[in-house]
Amino acid sequence: MWLRVRAAPVSRVRSLALFVAVEVVLVFWIRDSLILNVLTLIYPVE
């Protein structure tokens, strides 16, 4: 028997805030993030 569970709706502002928070933590923790990878792909450092 499968239970139907509805996920709580998440606003765009809340999901954007979560994305930014995760990126900031990753930059300071492991010095890597999705935004930094995209920037180095667009503007490579020689």
N, CA, C and O atoms as a GROMACS GRO file, in nm:
protein
  184
    1MET      N    1   0.085  -0.118   0.000
    1MET     CA    2   0.000   0.000   0.000
    1MET      C    3   0.089   0.124   0.000
    1MET      O    4   0.174   0.142   0.088
    2TRP      N    5   0.068   0.207  -0.098
    2TRP     CA    6   0.146   0.330  -0.110
    2TRP      C    7   0.074   0.443  -0.039
    2TRP      O    8  -0.047   0.462  -0.055
    3LEU      N    9   0.148   0.516   0.036
    3LEU     CA   10   0.092   0.635   0.101
    3LEU      C   11   0.122   0.756   0.015
    3LEU      O   12   0.233   0.773  -0.034
    4ARG      N   13   0.024   0.837  -0.003
    4ARG     CA   14   0.045   0.958  -0.081
    4ARG      C   15   0.080   1.071   0.015
    4ARG      O   16  -0.002   1.113   0.097
    5VAL      N   17   0.201   1.117   0.003
    5VAL     CA   18   0.249   1.224   0.089
    5VAL      C   19   0.277   1.344   0.001
    5VAL      O   20   0.353   1.336  -0.095
    6ARG      N   21   0.216   1.454   0.034
    6ARG     CA   22   0.240   1.577  -0.041
    6ARG      C   23   0.355   1.653   0.022
    6ARG      O   24   0.360   1.672   0.143
    7ALA      N   25   0.446   1.696  -0.060
    7ALA     CA   26   0.556   1.778  -0.011
    7ALA      C   27   0.505   1.918   0.018
    7ALA      O   28   0.415   1.969  -0.049
    8ALA      N   29   0.563   1.977   0.120
    8ALA     CA   30   0.524   2.114   0.154
    8ALA      C   31   0.571   2.207   0.043
    8ALA      O   32   0.683   2.193  -0.006
    9PRO      N   33   0.488   2.301   0.003
    9PRO     CA   34   0.530   2.393  -0.102
    9PRO      C   35   0.643   2.484  -0.053
    9PRO      O   36   0.640   2.537   0.058
   10VAL      N   37   0.742   2.499  -0.138
   10VAL     CA   38   0.857   2.582  -0.104
   10VAL      C   39   0.858   2.700  -0.201
   10VAL      O   40   0.852   2.681  -0.323
   11SER      N   41   0.866   2.817  -0.148
   11SER     CA   42   0.864   2.935  -0.233
   11SER      C   43   0.998   2.949  -0.306
   11SER      O   44   1.099   2.892  -0.265
   12ARG      N   45   0.996   3.025  -0.411
   12ARG     CA   46   1.119   3.048  -0.487
   12ARG      C   47   1.221   3.125  -0.404
   12ARG      O   48   1.341   3.102  -0.417
   13VAL      N   49   1.173   3.215  -0.322
   13VAL     CA   50   1.265   3.294  -0.239
   13VAL      C   51   1.336   3.203  -0.139
   13VAL      O   52   1.456   3.216  -0.118
   14ARG      N   53   1.262   3.112  -0.079
   14ARG     CA   54   1.322   3.021   0.019
   14ARG      C   55   1.421   2.926  -0.047
   14ARG      O   56   1.527   2.900   0.009
   15SER      N   57   1.388   2.874  -0.164
   15SER     CA   58   1.481   2.784  -0.232
   15SER      C   59   1.604   2.859  -0.282
   15SER      O   60   1.714   2.804  -0.280
   16LEU      N   61   1.588   2.983  -0.325
   16LEU     CA   62   1.704   3.063  -0.365
   16LEU      C   63   1.792   3.094  -0.245
   16LEU      O   64   1.915   3.091  -0.255
   17ALA      N   65   1.731   3.125  -0.132
   17ALA     CA   66   1.808   3.151  -0.009
   17ALA      C   67   1.885   3.027   0.034
   17ALA      O   68   1.999   3.037   0.078
   18LEU      N   69   1.823   2.910   0.022
   18LEU     CA   70   1.891   2.786   0.057
   18LEU      C   71   2.008   2.760  -0.038
   18LEU      O   72   2.115   2.718   0.006
   19PHE      N   73   1.989   2.785  -0.167
   19PHE     CA   74   2.097   2.767  -0.264
   19PHE      C   75   2.215   2.858  -0.233
   19PHE      O   76   2.330   2.814  -0.234
   20VAL      N   77   2.187   2.984  -0.205
   20VAL     CA   78   2.293   3.080  -0.174
   20VAL      C   79   2.365   3.040  -0.046
   20VAL      O   80   2.487   3.048  -0.038
   21ALA      N   81   2.290   2.996   0.055
   21ALA     CA   82   2.352   2.954   0.181
   21ALA      C   83   2.443   2.834   0.161
   21ALA      O   84   2.553   2.829   0.217
   22VAL      N   85   2.400   2.737   0.081
   22VAL     CA   86   2.484   2.620   0.055
   22VAL      C   87   2.609   2.660  -0.022
   22VAL      O   88   2.718   2.610   0.008
   23GLU      N   89   2.595   2.748  -0.119
   23GLU     CA   90   2.712   2.792  -0.196
   23GLU      C   91   2.813   2.865  -0.107
   23GLU      O   92   2.933   2.844  -0.121
   24VAL      N   93   2.765   2.950  -0.018
   24VAL     CA   94   2.855   3.023   0.071
   24VAL      C   95   2.928   2.927   0.164
   24VAL      O   96   3.049   2.940   0.186
   25VAL      N   97   2.856   2.830   0.219
   25VAL     CA   98   2.920   2.731   0.306
   25VAL      C   99   3.025   2.652   0.229
   25VAL      O  100   3.134   2.626   0.281
   26LEU      N  101   2.994   2.611   0.107
   26LEU     CA  102   3.090   2.535   0.027
   26LEU      C  103   3.214   2.616  -0.008
   26LEU      O  104   3.325   2.563  -0.008
   27VAL      N  105   3.196   2.744  -0.036
   27VAL     CA  106   3.311   2.828  -0.069
   27VAL      C  107   3.406   2.837   0.049
   27VAL      O  108   3.527   2.828   0.031
   28PHE      N  109   3.353   2.855   0.168
   28PHE     CA  110   3.440   2.869   0.285
   28PHE      C  111   3.490   2.734   0.336
   28PHE      O  112   3.599   2.728   0.393
   29TRP      N  113   3.413   2.627   0.317
   29TRP     CA  114   3.451   2.498   0.374
   29TRP      C  115   3.551   2.425   0.285
   29TRP      O  116   3.659   2.387   0.331
   30ILE      N  117   3.516   2.405   0.158
   30ILE     CA  118   3.605   2.329   0.070
   30ILE      C  119   3.659   2.412  -0.045
   30ILE      O  120   3.725   2.360  -0.135
   31ARG      N  121   3.632   2.541  -0.043
   31ARG     CA  122   3.680   2.634  -0.145
   31ARG      C  123   3.640   2.590  -0.286
   31ARG      O  124   3.719   2.599  -0.380
   32ASP      N  125   3.517   2.543  -0.298
   32ASP     CA  126   3.465   2.501  -0.427
   32ASP      C  127   3.313   2.515  -0.424
   32ASP      O  128   3.250   2.491  -0.321
   33SER      N  129   3.256   2.552  -0.536
   33SER     CA  130   3.111   2.563  -0.545
   33SER      C  131   3.071   2.563  -0.692
   33SER      O  132   3.155   2.574  -0.781
   34LEU      N  133   2.943   2.550  -0.714
   34LEU     CA  134   2.891   2.549  -0.851
   34LEU      C  135   2.916   2.682  -0.920
   34LEU      O  136   2.953   2.686  -1.037
   35ILE      N  137   2.897   2.791  -0.848
   35ILE     CA  138   2.916   2.924  -0.908
   35ILE      C  139   3.062   2.946  -0.946
   35ILE      O  140   3.091   3.000  -1.052
   36LEU      N  141   3.155   2.904  -0.859
   36LEU     CA  142   3.296   2.918  -0.892
   36LEU      C  143   3.334   2.831  -1.012
   36LEU      O  144   3.413   2.873  -1.096
   37ASN      N  145   3.277   2.712  -1.022
   37ASN     CA  146   3.305   2.626  -1.137
   37ASN      C  147   3.254   2.687  -1.266
   37ASN      O  148   3.322   2.680  -1.369
   38VAL      N  149   3.138   2.746  -1.263
   38VAL     CA  150   3.083   2.811  -1.383
   38VAL      C  151   3.167   2.933  -1.420
   38VAL      O  152   3.194   2.956  -1.538
   39LEU      N  153   3.207   3.011  -1.321
   39LEU     CA  154   3.290   3.129  -1.350
   39LEU      C  155   3.424   3.090  -1.410
   39LEU      O  156   3.470   3.155  -1.505
   40THR      N  157   3.488   2.985  -1.358
   40THR     CA  158   3.616   2.945  -1.415
   40THR      C  159   3.599   2.879  -1.552
   40THR      O  160   3.693   2.878  -1.631
   41LEU      N  161   3.481   2.825  -1.580
   41LEU     CA  162   3.455   2.773  -1.714
   41LEU      C  163   3.439   2.886  -1.814
   41LEU      O  164   3.486   2.877  -1.927
   42ILE      N  165   3.372   2.994  -1.773
   42ILE     CA  166   3.348   3.107  -1.862
   42ILE      C  167   3.474   3.193  -1.876
   42ILE      O  168   3.512   3.231  -1.986
   43TYR      N  169   3.538   3.223  -1.762
   43TYR     CA  170   3.658   3.306  -1.761
   43TYR      C  171   3.773   3.227  -1.700
   43TYR      O  172   3.801   3.240  -1.581
   44PRO      N  173   3.841   3.145  -1.780
   44PRO     CA  174   3.951   3.065  -1.724
   44PRO      C  175   4.070   3.152  -1.683
   44PRO      O  176   4.103   3.250  -1.749
   45VAL      N  177   4.132   3.113  -1.573
   45VAL     CA  178   4.251   3.183  -1.523
   45VAL      C  179   4.373   3.113  -1.581
   45VAL      O  180   4.387   2.991  -1.570
   46GLU      N  181   4.460   3.191  -1.641
   46GLU     CA  182   4.577   3.131  -1.704
   46GLU      C  183   4.699   3.145  -1.618
   46GLU      O  184   4.807   3.099  -1.656
   0.00000   0.00000   0.00000
